[in-house]
Amino acid sequence: MKDTKPLVLVTEGSDPIPLKWLYEQVDVREIRTTDPDFDTALHKANGLSVRTYTKVNETLLAKAPNLKVVGRGGVGLENIDVAACRRRGVEVVYTPDANTWAVGDFVIGFMLQLLRPWCFFRQSAYAPDEFKRIRNSVRGVQLNELTLGILGMGRVGHRLGSIAANGFGMNVIYNDLLSKNPPFPATAVDQSTLFRQADVLSIHVDMRPGNENLVSADQLALMKPSAILINTSRGEVLDAAALANAIRAKRLAGAALDVFAPEPPPADFPLIGMDNVLLTPHLASRTGTAQLNMSWVVRDIVNVLQGRKPQYPAP
């Protein structure tokens, strides 16, 4: 009798190359959690490949008696109840290094757009007088003149700090729950010092318990009126309403957000319509390489299903 291959559900798509490889290893079903047949498929599934929006919690796990592994194509694990999975003997794997370079680059791009007025012209050139007026009046700042504060010195924080210190000559300070020794010039400080001294504050924390609204009105009040804030981590860690109030009151110079709570943001999201605020639809990790790297979570899914140790088990 021919052995039956394990069944893996892919709920949020995949880069085609890893997906093709997965099809060669196991039985695959690409199915959204909103599909009417999802629960039936879940009951039979041995593996689950998810991204950001599939919630792997007690409710889902109760419908998956044959599940052995959940793979999160990405860095954060807040949409997966890792403890609940472990209680049921379900391994959780992820791709912690997948988008480190992509997000680091993206944050630098945010910085440059906020700190150096670009004044683009596309459809037609500025009239001579306007061209000269802009050139004579617009002034930006150089990154080597500024202090970058990094809240959360994980993989992306390390990448960003390395670019900032070694590439742009920025002064780098950081705050992290764990003691860090980054391989570039950087100084560990307490949170209050981080907020007070940073000209650019970049948030790189996860959504562990206690991090909701980690940056709120009290923390924003410590910042320089000339400072900018960047969040590419998770929307829930930042109080967007408090940030909007600070910017309107000119207690903060600007901000850039790539993540939101909820996501996508509602029409009345408080930071929409501000000239000194950049809002992007969760694009920091959307490079071809990063997406490919995240999709290769299927390697560890197959490792677990075939009785091998995964390379990247959840911490």
Secondary structure in CASP SS format (residue, H / E / C, confidence):
PFRMAT SS
TARGET T0000
AUTHOR 0000-0000-0000
METHOD secondary structure of the structure
MODEL  1
M C 1.00
K C 1.00
D C 1.00
T C 1.00
K C 1.00
P C 1.00
L E 1.00
V E 1.00
L E 1.00
V E 1.00
T C 1.00
E C 1.00
G C 1.00
S C 1.00
D C 1.00
P H 1.00
I H 1.00
P H 1.00
L H 1.00
K H 1.00
W H 1.00
L H 1.00
Y H 1.00
E H 1.00
Q H 1.00
V C 1.00
D E 1.00
V E 1.00
R E 1.00
E E 1.00
I C 1.00
R C 1.00
T C 1.00
T C 1.00
D C 1.00
P C 1.00
D C 1.00
F H 1.00
D H 1.00
T H 1.00
A H 1.00
L H 1.00
H H 1.00
K H 1.00
A C 1.00
N C 1.00
G E 1.00
L E 1.00
S E 1.00
V E 1.00
R C 1.00
T C 1.00
Y C 1.00
T C 1.00
K C 1.00
V E 1.00
N C 1.00
E H 1.00
T H 1.00
L H 1.00
L H 1.00
A H 1.00
K C 1.00
A C 1.00
P C 1.00
N C 1.00
L C 1.00
K C 1.00
V E 1.00
V E 1.00
G E 1.00
R E 1.00
G C 1.00
G C 1.00
V C 1.00
G C 1.00
L C 1.00
E C 1.00
N C 1.00
I E 1.00
D C 1.00
V H 1.00
A H 1.00
A H 1.00
C H 1.00
R H 1.00
R H 1.00
R C 1.00
G C 1.00
V C 1.00
E E 1.00
V E 1.00
V E 1.00
Y E 1.00
T C 1.00
P C 1.00
D C 1.00
A C 1.00
N C 1.00
T H 1.00
W H 1.00
A H 1.00
V H 1.00
G H 1.00
D H 1.00
F H 1.00
V H 1.00
I H 1.00
G H 1.00
F H 1.00
M H 1.00
L H 1.00
Q H 1.00
L H 1.00
L H 1.00
R C 1.00
P C 1.00
W C 1.00
C C 1.00
F C 1.00
F C 1.00
R C 1.00
Q C 1.00
S C 1.00
A C 1.00
Y C 1.00
A C 1.00
P H 1.00
D H 1.00
E H 1.00
F H 1.00
K H 1.00
R H 1.00
I H 1.00
R H 1.00
N H 1.00
S H 1.00
V C 1.00
R C 1.00
G C 1.00
V C 1.00
Q C 1.00
L H 1.00
N H 1.00
E H 1.00
L C 1.00
T E 1.00
L E 1.00
G E 1.00
I E 1.00
L E 1.00
G C 1.00
M C 1.00
G C 1.00
R H 1.00
V H 1.00
G H 1.00
H H 1.00
R H 1.00
L H 1.00
G H 1.00
S H 1.00
I H 1.00
A H 1.00
A H 1.00
N H 1.00
G H 1.00
F H 1.00
G C 1.00
M C 1.00
N E 1.00
V E 1.00
I E 1.00
Y E 1.00
N E 1.00
D C 1.00
L C 1.00
L C 1.00
S C 1.00
K C 1.00
N C 1.00
P C 1.00
P C 1.00
F C 1.00
P C 1.00
A C 1.00
T E 1.00
A E 1.00
V C 1.00
D C 1.00
Q H 1.00
S H 1.00
T H 1.00
L H 1.00
F H 1.00
R H 1.00
Q H 1.00
A C 1.00
D C 1.00
V E 1.00
L E 1.00
S E 1.00
I E 1.00
H C 1.00
V C 1.00
D C 1.00
M C 1.00
R C 1.00
P C 1.00
G C 1.00
N C 1.00
E C 1.00
N C 1.00
L C 1.00
V E 1.00
S C 1.00
A H 1.00
D H 1.00
Q H 1.00
L H 1.00
A C 1.00
L C 1.00
M C 1.00
K C 1.00
P C 1.00
S C 1.00
A C 1.00
I E 1.00
L E 1.00
I E 1.00
N E 1.00
T C 1.00
S C 1.00
R C 1.00
G H 1.00
E H 1.00
V H 1.00
L E 1.00
D C 1.00
A H 1.00
A H 1.00
A H 1.00
L H 1.00
A H 1.00
N H 1.00
A H 1.00
I H 1.00
R H 1.00
A C 1.00
K C 1.00
R C 1.00
L C 1.00
A C 1.00
G E 1.00
A E 1.00
A E 1.00
L E 1.00
D C 1.00
V C 1.00
F C 1.00
A C 1.00
P C 1.00
E C 1.00
P C 1.00
P C 1.00
P C 1.00
A C 1.00
D C 1.00
F C 1.00
P C 1.00
L C 1.00
I C 1.00
G C 1.00
M C 1.00
D C 1.00
N C 1.00
V E 1.00
L E 1.00
L E 1.00
T C 1.00
P C 1.00
H C 1.00
L C 1.00
A C 1.00
S C 1.00
R C 1.00
T C 1.00
G H 1.00
T H 1.00
A H 1.00
Q H 1.00
L H 1.00
N H 1.00
M H 1.00
S H 1.00
W C 1.00
V H 1.00
V H 1.00
R H 1.00
D H 1.00
I H 1.00
V H 1.00
N H 1.00
V H 1.00
L H 1.00
Q C 1.00
G C 1.00
R C 1.00
K C 1.00
P C 1.00
Q C 1.00
Y C 1.00
P E 1.00
A C 1.00
P C 1.00
END
